[in-house]
Amino acid sequence: MIQTDAQLATFLDLINDETELAIDTEFKRVNTYSPVLCLVQIATNSAEACIDVLSLVNLDQLFEKLYRNDSLWIVHSARQDIEALYCLSNQIPKQLFDTQIAANLTNYPLQISYQALTEKLQNVYLEKAYTRMDWTIRPLPEEAIDYALDDVRYLLKNYHKLHEKLAIENKLKWVIEESEILLNTSLYEMPIYEAWKKVKGLARLPKKAKLKVAKLAAFRESQAQLQNKPRKWVISDEKLIQFALDKEALSSDTEKKFINFINNNPEIGSIGLPVKNSGPPTNNEKKQKERIQMIIAQKATQYNLPPELIANSKAILNYIRGDNSVCFCRGWRYEILQEELIC
């Protein structure tokens, strides 16, 4: 395991000319707002290493390699790995190939794990013994380090097998399009005025209560960031809704902080919540939905895709109700549906 800056420099020099980087991370996110990055695992065609981020003094040389224009990140289910590194580097990879997305586009189950995919593609069975490991402990057991390296050892071969299949099916452009969605920094930064999106149960509330929830959620997010605590440790969603419905009251101390927060952030008072049609579908909407689902099922068979990858039930209903921002009104989904649908 790499634990010194000198060891890291030697490894990075060894892989300097490599551009295909199989990457995984191990982090802890139990009692903090942001993930605590512990390990970065990298495998190339010539070398592999487990990098102990907690032991290193300077990560700049690692970031210089990871975020080079020619570095292609090959990751399975990349979002959390990108976020864990983004919190330290404030950078986004220039190129990404997500093998879970690629597997979806070749008709594997939507949430297929790295272990399951590796078994199917390479007939290699990987243990899951350390899935709940506390990666902050030191020294790490050798078995845990080997387990962490397994998460990148087979990634490159998975990538090449999936890449070949996608090329045959003319879907390489699709996987690039889907992977690039994960390269948007807005996914890894939560503006406090959008914190209401993280509140479960908001849609069922009356308008006045929704607006109060939005303000309280912004306050909660600012406190969570300030205290580096999970947002639900500051105020749970259930409590947030109870406060918004005036069924419970904030403590005097929290009330004072909330008022100061609103006074210091006047823009929070004018948060604009999207107005969407809600409620169960009408009989006419049900008929339209069934027609679209039939079209999607036919296209899924034609293009060897899981139907849910093209559109889920919620997206279809929103489209019927006039929302042209749904996923199948753009990109490769629109290309395969445009003859049947008008977006």
N, C-alpha and C positions, 0 to 999 in steps of 0.2 A: 504494500500500500504506500502511495506517495504521501509523505508527511512533512517534507521540507521544501523550501523554495528551490534548492539546488536539484533535488530529485525531480521536481516538476519541470525545471528548465531542461534537464536531460531528456525527459520523456517528450516534451514538446519539440525539441530539436529532432528527435527520432521520427516524429510524425509530421514534420514541417511541410513536406510535399504532399501529404495525404489530404484529399478534399472530402472524401466520404467518411463522415464521423458518426458512428453508432453511439448514441448518448442516452444515459438514464441518470436519474438523481435519486438520492434518499434524503428525506427531510423530516422534520418534526413539526407538526402543527396541531398542538393540543391546547396549549394555554397562551398562545400568542395570536396577534392579528395577522402578522405576516409569517410565512413558512420560514423555519430555521433550516437553512441548507447545511447538510452534514457531509454528504459524499457526492462526487460527480464521477460517474463511470464512463469511460471512453474506449471504444474499440475501433480499430482501423484494419485495413488489409494486412498490416505488418506488426501491429502491437495492440496491447490492451492494458488498461491501468485503472485502479480505483484511487481517486484523489480525495484525500482527507481535508476537506475545506476548513474544518474547525482547527486544524493544526497549522495552517499556512498563514504567513504574515501578509503576503502580497499576492492578490489574485489577478493582477493586471495582465501578466503574461498569458494566463489561461484565457482571459477574456479576449485578448488580442487574437488568439487562434480561433476561438469559438465563433467570433463575430466578423471574421474576415469575409470579404465578398464571395470568395470561392469555396467557403465551407458549407457543405450540405449536411444539415442535421437530419439524421435518420433516427426517429423516435417512435415508440409505440404509445399512443394516447398522450400527445405531447403537451397539452395545455398546462398541466401542473408543473412539469419540468421546466417549461419556458418561464412560468411565473416565478418558480423558486430561484432561478438564475437572474431573472429580471430585477427581483427585489434587491440584489447585490450589485448588479452591473448597470442597471437602467438601460439595457440594450436588448434588442430583438434580433434573432438570427436572420440572416439575409436569404437563406434558402431552407426549406423544410420538406421532408417527405415523412408523413405520418403513416406507419404501417397498419394501424387500426383502420384509418380512413381507407387506405388502399385495399385492405381486406374486405371492408364493407362494399366497395365498388366491384369486387369480384364475387359477391353474394355470400360472404361469410356473415355470421350473426353480427348485429350492429355493435354490441358491446364486447366482442370477442377479446379475451385476455391475451397477453403476450405468451403465456404458457400454453394456452390452448392452440394458438396460431402456430407456434413453434412445433408442437406435437403433430399438427396436421401437415405442415409444410416439410418438416425435416424428420419426423418420427422420433423426436427427442423429447423425453419426459422431464420436466423441470419441477423440482420440489418447491413447495410454498411455505417452508418451515419458518421463515423469518419475516412474514408479511406484517406482523405486529411488533417488530423489533423497535426498541428505542435506539435510534441511530446516533444519539448524542453521547452514549456511554463510551468510555475509553478505558482500557484497550478493547477493541472489537474482537470477538472470537474469529479465528481464521475461517471457520465454517460460514460465518455471516459475510465476511469479505468475499468469499468464493461465491456465495449466493448472490451478492450484489453484482459481481462480474458476470454471472450467468445472464443477467438482464441485458447485457450488450453483446455477449459472445456470439449469439445466434441472430442478432439483428441484421447484420449485413447480408447474410444468406437469405433471410426472409425478404429483405428489400429487393434483392436481385430476382428472386422467384416471382414476387408480386409485380415488379417492374416489367418483367418479361410478359406476364399474363395481361397486364394493362395495355402494353404495347400491341399485343395481338388483338385485343378487343377495342383498340383505338380510344382508350380512356386515360391516357397519360395526362392530357390537358385537364381532365376532370380532377384527378388527384392533386395536381398542382393548384387548381382553383380552390379546392376544399381545404388543402393545407394552408394556403395563404390567408385564409380567414383567421387562422391562429396567430398571424404575424401583425395583428392590429393591437397597438399598445393600449387601446381603450379596454381591452379584455382584462388587463392586469392593473389597471388603475380605477379605483372606484370614486368618482366625483361624489361628494356628499349629497349633492342635490339629486342624484340618481339612486340613492341608497334605498328608496322605497321599493325598488325592483327586487330587493332581497327579502321582502316581507311576505310570508305566506299568509294567505287569507285576505289579502287586500281587496281582491276583486268583489268579494261578497259585501263589502261595506257601503253605506250611503256616501254620497259625494262629500259632505262636510267632514265625516270621519276619515275619509281617504286623505283629504288635505292635511288633517292633523297628523295622521300617520306619517305622511311624507315629511313633515317638519320634524316629528319625533325621530324618524329614521335617520334624517340628516344629522340631528344632534347625536344620536347613538353612534353613528359612523365616526363622527369627529372625536367622540370620547374613546371609542375603540382604537382608533389610530393613535391618539394621544397617549393612551395607557398601554398600547400594544397588547390588547386583550381581544379574544374573539367577540364579535359584536353581540352575540347572544348571551355572553357573560355580563355585558353591561346592562342590557335590557332584553328579555326574551321577546320573540314575536308575539306570543300570547299576551304578555303584559303590555306591549306596545299597543295592541288593539284594544285591550281593556281601558287603557288610558285615553285612547282616542274616542272611545264610546262613553267616556265619563263614568265608567263603572268602577274605576279605581282612580286614586289620585297619586301624583308624584310626591315623593317625600319633599319636605321643605327645602332641603339642600339641593336635591336634583331639580326641583322647580326653579330655584334661583339660577342654577347653571344653565337651564334650558332658556330662561328669559334672557340672560346675558348673551347666550349663543345667538338667539334670534335677533337681538339688538345689534350684535356685531356682524351679522350676516344677513342684511335686509333682503338680499336676493332670494333667500330661502322662503320668504313669505309669498313669493309669486311662482312657486314650482308649478309647472304645467303637467298635469297628469293626462295621459292619452285617454280619449273617450272612445270606447269600443262597444259595439253591440254585444250584449251578453244574453244569457238565458238559453234554454234548450232550443234546438232547431225546430222550425215549423215543418208542416208536412211537405210544403213546396221545397224548403231547404233540404229536407231529407232526400227527396227525389234527385235534386241537383247533386247532392253529396254522393249518392249511390252511383250516379252517372260518371262523376269524376273519379271515384274509386275504381270503377270498372276500367276506365281509360288507363289509370295508373297501374293497375294489375296487369293489363296487356303490355304496357311499356316495360314493366319490370321483368316480365317473361322474355320479351324481345331483347332486352339489354342485359339480362342475367344480373338482376339487382334485387335486393329486398325491397318490397313496395314501400315500406316505412322510410326508406332512405330518400325516396323521391318526395314524399309528403306524408305527414301524419294527419290524423283526423282533425285536430285543432286548426292546422294551417288550411285545410280544405274548407272548413266552415268559415274561417276568417275571409278567405278568398271569395266565397259566395256572398258574403256580407259587404263586399266592396274593398277589401284590403289587398291592394296590388303590391304590397311590400313583402308578401310571403315568399318563401325560398324558391318555389317553383315558377316564379315570375322573373327569374334572372338566371344567368349562367347556363350550365349544361342541362339543368332540369328544364329550363324554358326551351332550349333547343330541341329536346325530344318530345315536348308537349305542345309546342306552339301551333301546330296544325289543328289540334283539337281544342285548344283553349285560347281565349283572348285575354291577355293580362294588361 
